[in-house]
């Protein structure tokens, strides 16, 4: 599913939170939204889920206005909040995972299997089923929140700061999962994160927001290679791009931009 923002603005009183936003989230691609705190990132993604409505302009999914057709799209939009406890409605994990399935009228004999499969996808086992989600660690709460949206198989997945509080092993598993959802199931995925290294490994396209405006938008390599502009908005370049530029400056070896350091090292050996 493709999402298009057509000249969208959002005001809170006299203040613009977002202004004249024009962008596209491509079907089957991973898009990332980055920018300083308070730049409008979370507001933008909440508008896709109809939590905020545009003051001006139009948001479309597959050429249909979201706000006018939200009931049609609701079961195809999975949204994970920055603070997962905000989306928990039940006192045990099992009931939390079943919640959306029951809302969308899944058959009872499907529910148990989907509950177990969704836990497995995020790296948890059945021992979590009778625990209170609010009693879990921050990292495990995020995994439960992710499982609770994966369980009903939405075509659009929106993740707000999904890796805060999870360890390196869990982050690697998260990256594998998101890539699988894109490559195998053709999901449209949108990620908001301050983790530049995570974004570099996952995203196809980047939107940079600052004070409610899009200041950079395009292929991730084109956005990330412009270190001067990123620095202007308090953002860093990924380490692998900094390293690639350093090799060029010191050794005059021009390398392509890579997602993984091992691929970059192979390029170096090929060029030496």
C-alpha positions as CSV (number, residue, x, y, z in Angstrom):
1,X,0.0,0.0,0.0
2,X,1.3,3.4,-1.0
3,X,0.8,6.5,1.3
4,X,0.9,10.0,-0.2
5,X,0.9,13.3,1.7
6,X,-0.4,16.1,-0.5
7,X,0.4,19.5,0.8
8,X,-0.5,18.5,4.4
9,X,-0.3,20.9,7.3
10,X,-1.3,20.5,11.0
11,X,-1.8,23.3,13.4
12,X,-2.2,23.4,17.2
13,X,-3.8,26.7,17.8
14,X,-1.8,29.3,15.9
15,X,1.4,27.1,15.8
16,X,2.2,24.9,12.9
17,X,3.4,21.4,14.0
18,X,3.7,20.3,10.3
19,X,3.7,22.7,7.3
20,X,3.2,21.9,3.6
21,X,4.3,18.3,3.8
22,X,4.6,16.6,0.4
23,X,6.0,13.1,0.4
24,X,5.4,9.4,-0.5
25,X,5.8,6.2,1.4
26,X,6.3,3.6,-1.3
27,X,4.6,0.2,-1.3
28,X,6.9,-2.5,-0.1
29,X,9.6,-0.1,1.0
30,X,11.1,0.9,4.4
31,X,10.9,4.6,4.9
32,X,12.5,6.4,7.9
33,X,11.7,9.8,9.4
34,X,14.5,11.5,11.3
35,X,15.0,14.9,12.8
36,X,15.6,16.8,16.0
37,X,13.2,16.3,19.0
38,X,10.1,18.3,18.4
39,X,10.4,18.4,14.6
40,X,7.0,16.8,14.0
41,X,8.0,13.2,13.4
42,X,5.4,11.5,15.7
43,X,2.7,13.9,14.7
44,X,3.2,12.9,11.0
45,X,2.9,9.2,11.6
46,X,-0.1,9.6,13.9
47,X,-1.9,11.3,11.0
48,X,-1.5,8.1,9.0
49,X,-3.5,6.3,11.7
50,X,-6.1,9.0,11.9
51,X,-5.1,10.0,15.4
52,X,-4.6,13.6,14.1
53,X,-6.4,15.0,11.1
54,X,-4.8,17.5,8.6
55,X,-5.6,21.2,9.1
56,X,-4.9,21.5,5.4
57,X,-4.2,19.1,2.5
58,X,-4.9,15.4,2.1
59,X,-3.4,12.0,3.0
60,X,-4.1,9.1,0.7
61,X,-3.6,5.4,0.8
62,X,-3.8,3.8,-2.6
63,X,-5.5,7.0,-3.9
64,X,-8.2,7.0,-1.2
65,X,-8.5,9.7,1.4
66,X,-7.5,8.2,4.8
67,X,-9.8,10.3,6.9
68,X,-12.8,9.5,4.8
69,X,-12.0,5.7,4.6
70,X,-10.3,5.0,7.9
71,X,-12.7,2.0,8.7
72,X,-11.6,0.5,5.4
73,X,-7.9,0.8,6.3
74,X,-7.9,0.3,10.1
75,X,-7.1,-3.4,9.9
76,X,-4.2,-2.8,7.5
77,X,-2.4,-0.2,9.6
78,X,-0.3,-1.5,12.5
79,X,1.0,1.3,14.8
80,X,3.5,0.8,17.6
81,X,3.7,3.8,20.0
82,X,7.0,5.2,21.3
83,X,5.8,4.3,24.8
84,X,4.2,0.9,24.4
85,X,2.3,1.0,27.7
86,X,0.1,3.6,26.1
87,X,-1.3,0.9,23.8
88,X,-1.9,-1.8,26.4
89,X,-5.5,-2.5,27.3
90,X,-5.3,-5.8,29.2
91,X,-3.7,-7.2,32.3
92,X,-2.1,-10.2,30.8
93,X,-0.1,-10.7,27.6
94,X,-2.3,-13.4,26.2
95,X,-5.4,-11.1,26.3
96,X,-3.4,-8.2,24.9
97,X,-2.3,-10.2,21.9
98,X,-5.9,-11.6,21.4
99,X,-7.4,-8.1,21.6
100,X,-7.0,-7.0,18.0
101,X,-7.9,-10.4,16.6
102,X,-11.2,-10.3,18.4
103,X,-11.9,-6.7,17.2
104,X,-11.3,-7.8,13.7
105,X,-13.5,-10.9,14.2
106,X,-10.9,-13.6,13.6
107,X,-12.1,-17.2,14.1
108,X,-11.5,-18.6,17.6
109,X,-9.5,-21.6,16.3
110,X,-7.1,-19.2,14.6
111,X,-6.4,-17.1,17.6
112,X,-4.2,-19.5,19.7
113,X,-1.9,-20.2,16.8
114,X,-1.5,-16.6,15.9
115,X,-0.7,-15.7,19.5
116,X,2.1,-18.2,19.7
117,X,3.4,-17.4,16.2
118,X,3.5,-13.6,17.0
119,X,5.5,-14.2,20.2
120,X,7.9,-16.4,18.3
121,X,8.4,-13.7,15.7
122,X,9.6,-11.2,18.3
123,X,11.8,-13.7,20.1
124,X,9.6,-14.5,23.1
125,X,8.1,-17.8,24.3
126,X,4.8,-18.9,25.8
127,X,6.0,-18.3,29.3
128,X,5.1,-14.6,28.8
129,X,1.4,-15.3,28.1
130,X,0.2,-15.0,31.7
131,X,2.4,-12.1,32.7
132,X,1.2,-8.5,33.1
133,X,2.7,-6.5,30.1
134,X,3.3,-3.5,32.4
135,X,5.5,-5.7,34.7
136,X,7.9,-6.5,31.9
137,X,11.1,-4.7,31.1
138,X,11.0,-1.8,28.7
139,X,12.6,-4.0,25.9
140,X,10.1,-6.8,26.5
141,X,7.1,-4.4,26.5
142,X,8.3,-3.2,23.1
143,X,8.4,-6.8,21.8
144,X,4.8,-7.4,23.1
145,X,3.6,-4.2,21.4
146,X,5.2,-5.3,18.1
147,X,3.7,-8.8,18.4
148,X,0.3,-7.3,19.1
149,X,0.3,-5.6,15.7
150,X,2.1,-8.3,13.7
151,X,-0.6,-10.8,14.9
152,X,-3.2,-9.4,12.6
153,X,-0.9,-9.1,9.6
154,X,-1.3,-5.4,8.6
155,X,0.0,-4.2,5.2
156,X,1.3,-1.0,6.7
157,X,3.6,-1.1,9.8
158,X,4.5,2.1,11.6
159,X,7.1,2.0,14.4
160,X,7.9,4.9,16.7
161,X,11.3,4.5,18.3
162,X,11.0,0.7,18.3
163,X,14.5,-0.2,19.6
164,X,14.8,2.0,22.7
165,X,15.7,-0.2,25.7
166,X,16.4,-3.4,23.9
167,X,19.8,-5.1,23.9
168,X,22.2,-5.6,20.9
169,X,21.1,-9.2,20.3
170,X,17.4,-8.2,20.3
171,X,18.2,-5.3,18.0
172,X,19.9,-7.6,15.5
173,X,16.9,-9.9,15.6
174,X,14.6,-6.9,15.1
175,X,16.6,-5.8,12.0
176,X,16.2,-9.4,10.5
177,X,12.5,-9.4,11.3
178,X,11.8,-6.0,9.6
179,X,13.8,-7.0,6.6
180,X,11.9,-10.2,6.3
181,X,8.6,-8.4,6.6
182,X,9.6,-6.2,3.7
183,X,11.3,-8.7,1.4
184,X,9.0,-11.7,2.0
185,X,5.7,-10.1,2.7
186,X,6.0,-6.7,0.8
187,X,5.0,-4.6,3.8
188,X,5.1,-0.8,3.7
189,X,7.1,0.1,6.8
190,X,7.7,3.5,8.4
191,X,10.2,3.9,11.2
192,X,10.8,7.0,13.4
193,X,14.1,6.7,15.3
194,X,17.0,8.7,16.6
195,X,19.2,5.6,16.0
196,X,21.0,6.5,12.8
197,X,22.9,3.2,12.6
198,X,19.6,1.3,12.7
199,X,18.0,3.6,10.1
200,X,21.0,3.1,7.8
201,X,20.8,-0.7,8.0
202,X,17.0,-0.8,7.4
203,X,15.7,2.2,5.4
204,X,15.3,2.6,1.6
205,X,14.2,6.2,1.8
206,X,14.7,9.0,4.4
207,X,12.6,12.0,5.3
208,X,14.4,14.6,7.4
209,X,12.1,16.9,9.4
210,X,13.0,20.2,11.1
211,X,10.5,22.5,12.8
212,X,7.6,20.9,10.9
213,X,9.2,21.1,7.5
214,X,10.8,18.5,5.2
215,X,14.4,19.7,4.8
216,X,15.7,16.6,3.0
217,X,13.9,13.7,1.3
218,X,15.1,10.8,-0.9
219,X,17.2,7.7,-1.2
220,X,19.0,7.0,2.1
221,X,22.4,7.2,0.5
222,X,21.7,10.6,-1.1
223,X,20.4,11.9,2.3
224,X,23.2,10.4,4.5
225,X,26.1,11.4,2.3
226,X,25.2,15.1,2.8
227,X,27.0,15.4,6.2
228,X,27.0,19.2,6.2
229,X,23.2,19.4,6.0
230,X,22.7,16.6,8.6
231,X,25.0,18.4,11.0
232,X,23.0,21.6,10.5
233,X,20.0,19.9,12.1
234,X,22.0,18.1,14.8
235,X,22.1,14.7,13.0
236,X,25.0,12.4,12.5
237,X,26.1,10.4,9.5
238,X,26.2,6.6,9.8
239,X,29.7,5.4,10.8
240,X,30.0,3.2,7.7
241,X,29.6,6.3,5.5
242,X,32.1,8.3,7.6
243,X,34.6,5.4,7.2
244,X,34.0,5.2,3.5
245,X,34.7,8.9,3.1
246,X,37.8,8.6,5.3
247,X,39.2,5.8,3.0
248,X,38.7,8.1,0.0
249,X,40.3,11.1,1.7
250,X,43.3,9.2,3.0
251,X,43.8,6.5,0.3
252,X,42.0,8.0,-2.7
253,X,40.0,4.8,-2.9
254,X,36.4,5.5,-3.8
255,X,34.0,3.0,-2.3
256,X,30.3,2.5,-2.9
257,X,28.0,3.1,0.1
258,X,27.2,-0.2,1.8
259,X,24.7,-1.2,4.6
260,X,27.1,-3.6,6.3
261,X,30.8,-3.1,7.3
262,X,31.8,-6.5,6.0
263,X,30.7,-5.6,2.5
264,X,32.7,-2.4,2.8
265,X,35.8,-4.3,3.9
266,X,35.4,-6.6,0.8
267,X,35.3,-3.5,-1.4
268,X,38.5,-2.2,0.2
269,X,40.3,-5.5,-0.6
270,X,39.1,-5.5,-4.1
271,X,40.4,-2.0,-4.7
272,X,43.8,-2.4,-2.9
